[in-house]
Amino acid sequence: VAEAWADPRSGARLVSRVVQATCSPIRNPLPAYMKVVIRAAALGKARPTGRLLAGKVPRSPLRWELTRGPWFDNNLAVLELLGDRLRFRWSGGEVRDGRPTHATLRTVAEVDVPT
């Protein structure tokens, strides 16, 4: 989950909250090196490399901060609109006792965002 705000240097102004939540589709598990690369990018460690590769592309008027995650489980995401807030829930499948016919969902993460 990431939240954006206007970069004061850009002169931009936000009139509403900007939140981004993503969920990758069901897939095979990521190799360890990919988790390291994705985590580094998500936490801003790759920002200098990104600026170098961007060349003369203008800076975005928005700045982003990762507020929760990332999670690398095979997840399904659900968004609930609850009047005064948004609830994001990521669930993953779990097979107990090696019996696929007894699969259950477990909550990987749940995030409430006030509206």
N, CA, C and O atoms as a Tinker XYZ file with bonds, in Angstrom:
   460  protein
     1  N      0.862000   -1.162000    0.000000    73     2
     2  CA     0.000000    0.000000    0.000000    64     1     3
     3  C      0.909000    1.225000    0.000000    63     2     4     5
     4  O      1.864000    1.298000    0.774000    81     3
     5  N      0.612000    2.170000   -0.858000    73     3     6
     6  CA     1.412000    3.394000   -0.943000    64     5     7
     7  C      0.483000    4.597000   -0.937000    63     6     8     9
     8  O     -0.665000    4.516000   -1.373000    81     7
     9  N      0.989000    5.698000   -0.443000    73     7    10
    10  CA     0.220000    6.942000   -0.425000    64     9    11
    11  C      1.043000    8.037000   -1.095000    63    10    12    13
    12  O      2.263000    8.104000   -0.948000    81    11
    13  N      0.341000    8.890000   -1.835000    73    11    14
    14  CA     1.003000    9.976000   -2.569000    64    13    15
    15  C      0.698000   11.314000   -1.921000    63    14    16    17
    16  O     -0.330000   11.491000   -1.268000    81    15
    17  N      1.617000   12.252000   -2.119000    73    15    18
    18  CA     1.389000   13.641000   -1.729000    64    17    19
    19  C      2.050000   14.519000   -2.780000    63    18    20    21
    20  O      2.936000   14.078000   -3.512000    81    19
    21  N      1.608000   15.754000   -2.840000    73    19    22
    22  CA     2.154000   16.691000   -3.831000    64    21    23
    23  C      3.556000   17.116000   -3.414000    63    22    24    25
    24  O      3.793000   17.464000   -2.257000    81    23
    25  N      4.477000   17.085000   -4.364000    73    23    26
    26  CA     5.837000   17.555000   -4.125000    64    25    27
    27  C      5.776000   19.076000   -4.032000    63    26    28    29
    28  O      5.382000   19.725000   -5.001000    81    27
    29  N      6.155000   19.669000   -2.895000    73    27    30
    30  CA     6.074000   21.124000   -2.749000    64    29    31
    31  C      6.848000   21.881000   -3.824000    63    30    32    33
    32  O      6.472000   22.995000   -4.188000    81    31
    33  N      7.930000   21.286000   -4.338000    73    31    34
    34  CA     8.726000   21.956000   -5.375000    64    33    35
    35  C      8.001000   22.025000   -6.712000    63    34    36    37
    36  O      8.365000   22.829000   -7.570000    81    35
    37  N      6.980000   21.193000   -6.901000    73    35    38
    38  CA     6.297000   21.145000   -8.198000    64    37    39
    39  C      5.197000   22.192000   -8.320000    63    38    40    41
    40  O      4.765000   22.514000   -9.427000    81    39
    41  N      4.742000   22.723000   -7.192000    73    39    42
    42  CA     3.616000   23.655000   -7.224000    64    41    43
    43  C      2.277000   22.941000   -7.331000    63    42    44    45
    44  O      1.230000   23.589000   -7.309000    81    43
    45  N      2.292000   21.626000   -7.445000    73    43    46
    46  CA     1.043000   20.853000   -7.535000    64    45    47
    47  C      0.330000   20.863000   -6.187000    63    46    48    49
    48  O      0.944000   21.061000   -5.138000    81    47
    49  N     -0.968000   20.646000   -6.243000    73    47    50
    50  CA    -1.780000   20.619000   -5.030000    64    49    51
    51  C     -2.787000   19.479000   -5.151000    63    50    52    53
    52  O     -3.479000   19.370000   -6.164000    81    51
    53  N     -2.875000   18.648000   -4.151000    73    51    54
    54  CA    -3.870000   17.575000   -4.145000    64    53    55
    55  C     -5.106000   18.043000   -3.390000    63    54    56    57
    56  O     -5.004000   18.712000   -2.362000    81    55
    57  N     -6.265000   17.687000   -3.909000    73    55    58
    58  CA    -7.509000   18.043000   -3.225000    64    57    59
    59  C     -8.180000   16.811000   -2.623000    63    58    60    61
    60  O     -9.229000   16.920000   -1.989000    81    59
    61  N     -7.583000   15.656000   -2.819000    73    59    62
    62  CA    -8.091000   14.438000   -2.198000    64    61    63
    63  C     -6.916000   13.515000   -1.891000    63    62    64    65
    64  O     -5.809000   13.695000   -2.399000    81    63
    65  N     -7.181000   12.547000   -1.067000    73    63    66
    66  CA    -6.163000   11.573000   -0.694000    64    65    67
    67  C     -5.920000   10.621000   -1.866000    63    66    68    69
    68  O     -6.865000   10.230000   -2.551000    81    67
    69  N     -4.664000   10.248000   -2.100000    73    67    70
    70  CA    -4.314000    9.323000   -3.178000    64    69    71
    71  C     -3.615000    8.114000   -2.549000    63    70    72    73
    72  O     -2.530000    8.228000   -1.979000    81    71
    73  N     -4.265000    6.960000   -2.668000    73    71    74
    74  CA    -3.745000    5.715000   -2.106000    64    73    75
    75  C     -3.716000    4.678000   -3.218000    63    74    76    77
    76  O     -4.655000    4.583000   -4.009000    81    75
    77  N     -2.646000    3.903000   -3.281000    73    75    78
    78  CA    -2.542000    2.837000   -4.274000    64    77    79
    79  C     -2.332000    1.510000   -3.552000    63    78    80    81
    80  O     -1.453000    1.379000   -2.700000    81    79
    81  N     -3.155000    0.535000   -3.910000    73    79    82
    82  CA    -2.993000   -0.821000   -3.383000    64    81    83
    83  C     -2.988000   -1.765000   -4.573000    63    82    84    85
    84  O     -3.817000   -1.645000   -5.475000    81    83
    85  N     -2.061000   -2.696000   -4.572000    73    83    86
    86  CA    -1.971000   -3.630000   -5.696000    64    85    87
    87  C     -1.924000   -5.063000   -5.185000    63    86    88    89
    88  O     -1.584000   -5.329000   -4.032000    81    87
    89  N     -2.273000   -5.963000   -6.073000    73    87    90
    90  CA    -2.185000   -7.388000   -5.779000    64    89    91
    91  C     -1.829000   -8.096000   -7.070000    63    90    92    93
    92  O     -2.565000   -8.022000   -8.053000    81    91
    93  N     -0.705000   -8.779000   -7.062000    73    91    94
    94  CA    -0.314000   -9.546000   -8.241000    64    93    95
    95  C     -1.225000  -10.754000   -8.378000    63    94    96    97
    96  O     -1.754000  -11.262000   -7.390000    81    95
    97  N     -1.402000  -11.206000   -9.601000    73    95    98
    98  CA    -2.248000  -12.390000   -9.788000    64    97    99
    99  C     -1.596000  -13.631000   -9.192000    63    98   100   101
   100  O     -0.410000  -13.642000   -8.863000    81    99
   101  N     -2.397000  -14.660000   -9.066000    73    99   102
   102  CA    -1.873000  -15.940000   -8.590000    64   101   103
   103  C     -0.752000  -16.379000   -9.537000    63   102   104   105
   104  O     -0.915000  -16.343000  -10.756000    81   103
   105  N      0.363000  -16.786000   -8.981000    73   103   106
   106  CA     1.529000  -17.131000   -9.795000    64   105   107
   107  C      2.400000  -18.103000   -9.008000    63   106   108   109
   108  O      2.147000  -18.386000   -7.837000    81   107
   109  N      3.420000  -18.601000   -9.673000    73   107   110
   110  CA     4.397000  -19.437000   -8.982000    64   109   111
   111  C      5.184000  -18.565000   -8.010000    63   110   112   113
   112  O      5.302000  -17.360000   -8.231000    81   111
   113  N      5.723000  -19.142000   -6.946000    73   111   114
   114  CA     6.494000  -18.351000   -5.981000    64   113   115
   115  C      7.661000  -17.621000   -6.654000    63   114   116   117
   116  O      8.293000  -18.144000   -7.572000    81   115
   117  N      7.930000  -16.404000   -6.177000    73   115   118
   118  CA     9.052000  -15.632000   -6.707000    64   117   119
   119  C     10.370000  -16.188000   -6.183000    63   118   120   121
   120  O     10.453000  -16.613000   -5.030000    81   119
   121  N     11.405000  -16.186000   -7.031000    73   119   122
   122  CA    12.733000  -16.555000   -6.530000    64   121   123
   123  C     13.216000  -15.494000   -5.529000    63   122   124   125
   124  O     12.792000  -14.339000   -5.582000    81   123
   125  N     14.085000  -15.894000   -4.640000    73   123   126
   126  CA    14.573000  -15.001000   -3.582000    64   125   127
   127  C     15.158000  -13.708000   -4.139000    63   126   128   129
   128  O     14.911000  -12.639000   -3.582000    81   127
   129  N     15.936000  -13.780000   -5.239000    73   127   130
   130  CA    16.561000  -12.565000   -5.770000    64   129   131
   131  C     15.504000  -11.566000   -6.255000    63   130   132   133
   132  O     15.710000  -10.357000   -6.146000    81   131
   133  N     14.376000  -12.054000   -6.789000    73   131   134
   134  CA    13.316000  -11.144000   -7.243000    64   133   135
   135  C     12.666000  -10.438000   -6.058000    63   134   136   137
   136  O     12.315000   -9.262000   -6.154000    81   135
   137  N     12.503000  -11.144000   -4.946000    73   135   138
   138  CA    11.946000  -10.523000   -3.741000    64   137   139
   139  C     12.848000   -9.385000   -3.275000    63   138   140   141
   140  O     12.361000   -8.328000   -2.875000    81   139
   141  N     14.163000   -9.602000   -3.326000    73   139   142
   142  CA    15.122000   -8.568000   -2.922000    64   141   143
   143  C     14.999000   -7.352000   -3.836000    63   142   144   145
   144  O     14.962000   -6.221000   -3.352000    81   143
   145  N     14.934000   -7.570000   -5.147000    73   143   146
   146  CA    14.828000   -6.468000   -6.114000    64   145   147
   147  C     13.527000   -5.701000   -5.907000    63   146   148   149
   148  O     13.540000   -4.470000   -5.877000    81   147
   149  N     12.416000   -6.396000   -5.766000    73   147   150
   150  CA    11.115000   -5.738000   -5.592000    64   149   151
   151  C     11.078000   -4.964000   -4.282000    63   150   152   153
   152  O     10.588000   -3.836000   -4.240000    81   151
   153  N     11.592000   -5.566000   -3.214000    73   151   154
   154  CA    11.596000   -4.878000   -1.917000    64   153   155
   155  C     12.458000   -3.611000   -1.990000    63   154   156   157
   156  O     12.068000   -2.572000   -1.458000    81   155
   157  N     13.615000   -3.685000   -2.640000    73   155   158
   158  CA    14.491000   -2.510000   -2.776000    64   157   159
   159  C     13.784000   -1.405000   -3.551000    63   158   160   161
   160  O     13.856000   -0.235000   -3.174000    81   159
   161  N     13.105000   -1.771000   -4.625000    73   159   162
   162  CA    12.379000   -0.769000   -5.414000    64   161   163
   163  C     11.242000   -0.164000   -4.600000    63   162   164   165
   164  O     11.035000    1.049000   -4.629000    81   163
   165  N     10.509000   -0.995000   -3.880000    73   163   166
   166  CA     9.366000   -0.514000   -3.104000    64   165   167
   167  C      9.794000    0.405000   -1.966000    63   166   168   169
   168  O      9.062000    1.330000   -1.611000    81   167
   169  N     10.948000    0.167000   -1.402000    73   167   170
   170  CA    11.413000    0.973000   -0.270000    64   169   171
   171  C     12.232000    2.187000   -0.701000    63   170   172   173
   172  O     12.773000    2.901000    0.144000    81   171
   173  N     12.326000    2.424000   -2.003000    73   171   174
   174  CA    13.013000    3.613000   -2.494000    64   173   175
   175  C     14.508000    3.453000   -2.675000    63   174   176   177
   176  O     15.180000    4.412000   -3.057000    81   175
   177  N     15.051000    2.277000   -2.415000    73   175   178
   178  CA    16.498000    2.072000   -2.540000    64   177   179
   179  C     16.958000    2.161000   -3.994000    63   178   180   181
   180  O     18.128000    2.430000   -4.265000    81   179
   181  N     16.037000    1.936000   -4.921000    73   179   182
   182  CA    16.389000    1.966000   -6.348000    64   181   183
   183  C     16.137000    3.338000   -6.976000    63   182   184   185
   184  O     16.309000    3.506000   -8.183000    81   183
   185  N     15.733000    4.313000   -6.170000    73   183   186
   186  CA    15.391000    5.636000   -6.706000    64   185   187
   187  C     16.531000    6.285000   -7.492000    63   186   188   189
   188  O     16.275000    6.786000   -8.587000    81   187
   189  N     17.780000    6.307000   -6.999000    73   187   190
   190  CA    18.858000    6.930000   -7.790000    64   189   191
   191  C     19.036000    6.274000   -9.159000    63   190   192   193
   192  O     19.240000    6.965000  -10.157000    81   191
   193  N     18.958000    4.948000   -9.206000    73   191   194
   194  CA    19.079000    4.253000  -10.494000    64   193   195
   195  C     17.919000    4.629000  -11.404000    63   194   196   197
   196  O     18.111000    4.843000  -12.601000    81   195
   197  N     16.725000    4.709000  -10.849000    73   195   198
   198  CA    15.549000    5.092000  -11.636000    64   197   199
   199  C     15.685000    6.486000  -12.218000    63   198   200   201
   200  O     15.336000    6.707000  -13.377000    81   199
   201  N     16.189000    7.434000  -11.430000    73   199   202
   202  CA    16.372000    8.807000  -11.934000    64   201   203
   203  C     17.386000    8.815000  -13.072000    63   202   204   205
   204  O     17.194000    9.502000  -14.075000    81   203
   205  N     18.459000    8.055000  -12.916000    73   203   206
   206  CA    19.478000    7.988000  -13.956000    64   205   207
   207  C     18.888000    7.416000  -15.249000    63   206   208   209
   208  O     19.139000    7.948000  -16.330000    81   207
   209  N     18.118000    6.354000  -15.146000    73   207   210
   210  CA    17.514000    5.732000  -16.326000    64   209   211
   211  C     16.430000    6.611000  -16.947000    63   210   212   213
   212  O     16.182000    6.530000  -18.151000    81   211
   213  N     15.785000    7.446000  -16.139000    73   211   214
   214  CA    14.705000    8.300000  -16.648000    64   213   215
   215  C     15.238000    9.406000  -17.545000    63   214   216   217
   216  O     14.504000    9.949000  -18.371000    81   215
   217  N     16.511000    9.739000  -17.387000    73   215   218
   218  CA    17.105000   10.769000  -18.246000    64   217   219
   219  C     16.398000   12.103000  -18.111000    63   218   220   221
   220  O     16.346000   12.671000  -17.020000    81   219
   221  N     15.851000   12.611000  -19.212000    73   219   222
   222  CA    15.240000   13.944000  -19.220000    64   221   223
   223  C     13.731000   13.919000  -19.008000    63   222   224   225
   224  O     13.061000   14.933000  -19.209000    81   223
   225  N     13.196000   12.782000  -18.607000    73   223   226
   226  CA    11.763000   12.714000  -18.321000    64   225   227
   227  C     11.493000   13.605000  -17.109000    63   226   228   229
   228  O     12.176000   13.473000  -16.094000    81   227
   229  N     10.510000   14.511000  -17.192000    73   227   230
   230  CA    10.237000   15.404000  -16.059000    64   229   231
   231  C      9.849000   14.619000  -14.803000    63   230   232   233
   232  O      9.225000   13.561000  -14.880000    81   231
   233  N     10.231000   15.160000  -13.659000    73   231   234
   234  CA     9.853000   14.550000  -12.380000    64   233   235
   235  C      8.346000   14.599000  -12.222000    63   234   236   237
   236  O      7.693000   15.541000  -12.670000    81   235
   237  N      7.811000   13.595000  -11.593000    73   235   238
   238  CA     6.382000   13.571000  -11.282000    64   237   239
   239  C      6.092000   14.632000  -10.223000    63   238   240   241
   240  O      6.923000   14.864000   -9.345000    81   239
   241  N      4.925000   15.281000  -10.290000    73   239   242
   242  CA     4.560000   16.232000   -9.239000    64   241   243
   243  C      4.151000   15.529000   -7.944000    63   242   244   245
   244  O      3.897000   16.186000   -6.934000    81   243
   245  N      4.088000   14.204000   -7.973000    73   243   246
   246  CA     3.707000   13.443000   -6.782000    64   245   247
   247  C      4.911000   12.731000   -6.190000    63   246   248   249
   248  O      5.819000   12.315000   -6.911000    81   247
   249  N      4.909000   12.600000   -4.899000    73   247   250
   250  CA     5.880000   11.789000   -4.174000    64   249   251
   251  C      5.096000   10.644000   -3.551000    63   250   252   253
   252  O      3.942000   10.815000   -3.159000    81   251
   253  N      5.718000    9.488000   -3.461000    73   251   254
   254  CA     5.048000    8.296000   -2.951000    64   253   255
   255  C      5.799000    7.732000   -1.762000    63   254   256   257
   256  O      7.026000    7.804000   -1.695000    81   255
   257  N      5.048000    7.168000   -0.822000    73   255   258
   258  CA     5.651000    6.476000    0.316000    64   257   259
   259  C      4.933000    5.148000    0.506000    63   258   260   261
   260  O      3.703000    5.086000    0.521000    81   259
   261  N      5.711000    4.098000    0.647000    73   259   262
   262  CA     5.155000    2.790000    0.949000    64   261   263
   263  C      4.735000    2.800000    2.410000    63   262   264   265
   264  O      5.558000    3.061000    3.287000    81   263
   265  N      3.462000    2.519000    2.684000    73   263   266
   266  CA     2.972000    2.556000    4.059000    64   265   267
   267  C      2.779000    1.171000    4.660000    63   266   268   269
   268  O      2.815000    1.019000    5.881000    81   267
   269  N      2.573000    0.154000    3.819000    73   267   270
   270  CA     2.444000   -1.238000    4.279000    64   269   271
   271  C      2.911000   -2.165000    3.165000    63   270   272   273
   272  O      2.783000   -1.837000    1.986000    81   271
   273  N      3.452000   -3.323000    3.537000    73   271   274
   274  CA     3.868000   -4.312000    2.548000    64   273   275
   275  C      5.310000   -4.069000    2.128000    63   274   276   277
   276  O      6.006000   -3.286000    2.773000    81   275
   277  N      5.772000   -4.708000    1.081000    73   275   278
   278  CA     5.050000   -5.634000    0.198000    64   277   279
   279  C      4.960000   -7.036000    0.796000    63   278   280   281
   280  O      5.746000   -7.413000    1.665000    81   279
   281  N      3.983000   -7.795000    0.307000    73   279   282
   282  CA     3.802000   -9.191000    0.681000    64   281   283
   283  C      4.006000  -10.021000   -0.568000    63   282   284   285
   284  O      3.554000   -9.642000   -1.648000    81   283
   285  N      4.678000  -11.142000   -0.434000    73   283   286
   286  CA     5.041000  -11.950000   -1.593000    64   285   287
   287  C      4.262000  -13.258000   -1.680000    63   286   288   289
   288  O      4.610000  -14.131000   -2.476000    81   287
   289  N      3.227000  -13.403000   -0.883000    73   287   290
   290  CA     2.391000  -14.601000   -0.957000    64   289   291
   291  C      1.565000  -14.572000   -2.242000    63   290   292   293
   292  O      1.417000  -13.517000   -2.860000    81   291
   293  N      1.037000  -15.702000   -2.638000    73   291   294
   294  CA     0.030000  -15.727000   -3.697000    64   293   295
   295  C     -1.265000  -15.266000   -3.047000    63   294   296   297
   296  O     -1.852000  -15.983000   -2.236000    81   295
   297  N     -1.703000  -14.076000   -3.404000    73   295   298
   298  CA    -2.834000  -13.462000   -2.720000    64   297   299
   299  C     -3.999000  -13.170000   -3.647000    63   298   300   301
   300  O     -3.851000  -13.067000   -4.865000    81   299
   301  N     -5.146000  -13.042000   -3.036000    73   299   302
   302  CA    -6.323000  -12.443000   -3.655000    64   301   303
   303  C     -6.639000  -11.226000   -2.806000    63   302   304   305
   304  O     -6.583000  -11.298000   -1.578000    81   303
   305  N     -6.970000  -10.110000   -3.439000    73   303   306
   306  CA    -7.251000   -8.884000   -2.695000    64   305   307
   307  C     -8.734000   -8.547000   -2.784000    63   306   308   309
   308  O     -9.386000   -8.786000   -3.800000    81   307
   309  N     -9.247000   -7.986000   -1.695000    73   307   310
   310  CA   -10.636000   -7.537000   -1.628000    64   309   311
   311  C    -10.627000   -6.109000   -1.104000    63   310   312   313
   312  O     -9.911000   -5.787000   -0.156000    81   311
   313  N    -11.426000   -5.262000   -1.729000    73   311   314
   314  CA   -11.601000   -3.882000   -1.275000    64   313   315
   315  C    -13.031000   -3.739000   -0.775000    63   314   316   317
   316  O    -13.979000   -4.030000   -1.504000    81   315
   317  N    -13.188000   -3.288000    0.476000    73   315   318
   318  CA   -14.511000   -3.016000    1.031000    64   317   319
   319  C    -14.659000   -1.514000    1.221000    63   318   320   321
   320  O    -13.749000   -0.857000    1.728000    81   319
   321  N    -15.804000   -0.968000    0.815000    73   319   322
   322  CA   -16.133000    0.438000    1.040000    64   321   323
   323  C    -17.014000    0.488000    2.278000    63   322   324   325
   324  O    -18.140000   -0.009000    2.259000    81   323
   325  N    -16.510000    1.087000    3.358000    73   323   326
   326  CA   -17.197000    1.035000    4.648000    64   325   327
   327  C    -17.663000    2.404000    5.137000    63   326   328   329
   328  O    -17.663000    2.650000    6.343000    81   327
   329  N    -18.050000    3.275000    4.257000    73   327   330
   330  CA   -18.559000    4.587000    4.658000    64   329   331
   331  C    -17.459000    5.554000    5.035000    63   330   332   333
   332  O    -17.148000    6.467000    4.270000    81   331
   333  N    -16.857000    5.368000    6.215000    73   331   334
   334  CA   -15.833000    6.298000    6.690000    64   333   335
   335  C    -14.415000    5.820000    6.392000    63   334   336   337
   336  O    -13.443000    6.491000    6.742000    81   335
   337  N    -14.298000    4.658000    5.746000    73   335   338
   338  CA   -12.960000    4.132000    5.455000    64   337   339
   339  C    -13.027000    3.085000    4.343000    63   338   340   341
   340  O    -14.091000    2.574000    3.992000    81   339
   341  N    -11.853000    2.794000    3.812000    73   339   342
   342  CA   -11.674000    1.697000    2.862000    64   341   343
   343  C    -10.948000    0.586000    3.607000    63   342   344   345
   344  O    -10.038000    0.852000    4.393000    81   343
   345  N    -11.344000   -0.645000    3.365000    73   343   346
   346  CA   -10.620000   -1.770000    3.964000    64   345   347
   347  C    -10.070000   -2.626000    2.832000    63   346   348   349
   348  O    -10.811000   -3.118000    1.981000    81   347
   349  N     -8.761000   -2.788000    2.846000    73   347   350
   350  CA    -8.076000   -3.659000    1.899000    64   349   351
   351  C     -7.707000   -4.940000    2.643000    63   350   352   353
   352  O     -7.162000   -4.887000    3.746000    81   351
   353  N     -8.002000   -6.081000    2.042000    73   351   354
   354  CA    -7.637000   -7.351000    2.661000    64   353   355
   355  C     -6.989000   -8.253000    1.614000    63   354   356   357
   356  O     -7.532000   -8.462000    0.529000    81   355
   357  N     -5.820000   -8.781000    1.962000    73   355   358
   358  CA    -5.115000   -9.730000    1.114000    64   357   359
   359  C     -5.211000  -11.093000    1.786000    63   358   360   361
   360  O     -4.849000  -11.246000    2.953000    81   359
   361  N     -5.699000  -12.076000    1.045000    73   359   362
   362  CA    -5.849000  -13.432000    1.572000    64   361   363
   363  C     -5.060000  -14.402000    0.712000    63   362   364   365
   364  O     -4.946000  -14.240000   -0.503000    81   363
   365  N     -4.523000  -15.405000    1.368000    73   363   366
   366  CA    -3.777000  -16.444000    0.664000    64   365   367
   367  C     -4.336000  -17.814000    1.003000    63   366   368   369
   368  O     -4.886000  -18.016000    2.086000    81   367
   369  N     -4.196000  -18.741000    0.090000    73   367   370
   370  CA    -4.676000  -20.096000    0.321000    64   369   371
   371  C     -3.719000  -20.886000    1.192000    63   370   372   373
   372  O     -2.508000  -20.670000    1.173000    81   371
   373  N     -4.282000  -21.794000    1.945000    73   371   374
   374  CA    -3.473000  -22.632000    2.819000    64   373   375
   375  C     -4.038000  -24.048000    2.781000    63   374   376   377
   376  O     -5.236000  -24.251000    2.976000    81   375
   377  N     -3.177000  -25.014000    2.532000    73   375   378
   378  CA    -3.586000  -26.420000    2.550000    64   377   379
   379  C     -3.092000  -27.014000    3.859000    63   378   380   381
   380  O     -1.897000  -26.987000    4.154000    81   379
   381  N     -4.011000  -27.545000    4.632000    73   379   382
   382  CA    -3.632000  -28.118000    5.927000    64   381   383
   383  C     -3.519000  -29.634000    5.820000    63   382   384   385
   384  O     -4.277000  -30.279000    5.095000    81   383
   385  N     -2.586000  -30.172000    6.535000    73   383   386
   386  CA    -2.392000  -31.626000    6.600000    64   385   387
   387  C     -2.182000  -32.257000    5.231000    63   386   388   389
   388  O     -2.450000  -33.446000    5.055000    81   387
   389  N     -1.699000  -31.469000    4.243000    73   387   390
   390  CA    -1.441000  -32.018000    2.917000    64   389   391
   391  C     -2.687000  -32.466000    2.176000    63   390   392   393
   392  O     -2.597000  -33.261000    1.240000    81   391
   393  N     -3.852000  -31.967000    2.581000    73   391   394
   394  CA    -5.116000  -32.384000    1.968000    64   393   395
   395  C     -5.722000  -31.210000    1.190000    63   394   396   397
   396  O     -6.392000  -30.364000    1.783000    81   395
   397  N     -5.496000  -31.145000   -0.132000    73   395   398
   398  CA    -5.995000  -30.028000   -0.938000    64   397   399
   399  C     -7.507000  -29.838000   -0.864000    63   398   400   401
   400  O     -8.004000  -28.741000   -1.120000    81   399
   401  N     -8.232000  -30.879000   -0.523000    73   399   402
   402  CA    -9.692000  -30.742000   -0.418000    64   401   403
   403  C    -10.095000  -29.978000    0.836000    63   402   404   405
   404  O    -11.266000  -29.637000    1.005000    81   403
   405  N     -9.141000  -29.710000    1.710000    73   403   406
   406  CA    -9.422000  -28.957000    2.935000    64   405   407
   407  C     -8.683000  -27.616000    2.943000    63   406   408   409
   408  O     -8.206000  -27.159000    3.981000    81   407
   409  N     -8.602000  -27.008000    1.782000    73   407   410
   410  CA    -7.919000  -25.707000    1.670000    64   409   411
   411  C     -8.754000  -24.621000    2.348000    63   410   412   413
   412  O     -9.984000  -24.655000    2.326000    81   411
   413  N     -8.062000  -23.668000    2.944000    73   411   414
   414  CA    -8.727000  -22.531000    3.587000    64   413   415
   415  C     -8.035000  -21.240000    3.156000    63   414   416   417
   416  O     -6.945000  -21.261000    2.583000    81   415
   417  N     -8.686000  -20.128000    3.440000    73   415   418
   418  CA    -8.076000  -18.819000    3.217000    64   417   419
   419  C     -7.558000  -18.294000    4.543000    63   418   420   421
   420  O     -8.207000  -18.437000    5.580000    81   419
   421  N     -6.396000  -17.692000    4.497000    73   419   422
   422  CA    -5.860000  -17.016000    5.686000    64   421   423
   423  C     -5.605000  -15.564000    5.318000    63   422   424   425
   424  O     -5.239000  -15.263000    4.182000    81   423
   425  N     -5.794000  -14.676000    6.263000    73   423   426
   426  CA    -5.552000  -13.258000    6.024000    64   425   427
   427  C     -4.055000  -12.999000    6.094000    63   426   428   429
   428  O     -3.414000  -13.268000    7.110000    81   427
   429  N     -3.507000  -12.474000    5.008000    73   427   430
   430  CA    -2.088000  -12.120000    4.947000    64   429   431
   431  C     -1.903000  -10.721000    5.520000    63   430   432   433
   432  O     -0.965000  -10.471000    6.278000    81   431
   433  N     -2.806000   -9.808000    5.152000    73   431   434
   434  CA    -2.732000   -8.429000    5.645000    64   433   435
   435  C     -4.102000   -7.785000    5.517000    63   434   436   437
   436  O     -4.898000   -8.138000    4.647000    81   435
   437  N     -4.356000   -6.840000    6.398000    73   435   438
   438  CA    -5.591000   -6.058000    6.339000    64   437   439
   439  C     -5.226000   -4.615000    6.682000    63   438   440   441
   440  O     -4.565000   -4.354000    7.687000    81   439
   441  N     -5.658000   -3.695000    5.849000    73   439   442
   442  CA    -5.311000   -2.284000    6.028000    64   441   443
   443  C     -6.580000   -1.455000    5.908000    63   442   444   445
   444  O     -7.304000   -1.565000    4.919000    81   443
   445  N     -6.854000   -0.623000    6.912000    73   443   446
   446  CA    -7.964000    0.332000    6.852000    64   445   447
   447  C     -7.404000    1.706000    6.522000    63   446   448   449
   448  O     -6.406000    2.136000    7.100000    81   447
   449  N     -8.054000    2.393000    5.586000    73   447   450
   450  CA    -7.646000    3.740000    5.187000    64   449   451
   451  C     -8.836000    4.668000    5.400000    63   450   452   453
   452  O     -9.856000    4.515000    4.728000    81   451
   453  N     -8.731000    5.632000    6.325000    73   451   454
   454  CA    -9.838000    6.579000    6.517000    64   453   455
   455  C    -10.097000    7.379000    5.245000    63   454   456   457
   456  O     -9.164000    7.745000    4.530000    81   455
   457  N    -11.373000    7.648000    4.969000    73   455   458
   458  CA   -11.712000    8.430000    3.772000    64   457   459
   459  C    -11.885000    9.894000    4.112000    63   458   460
   460  O    -12.171000   10.703000    3.229000    81   459
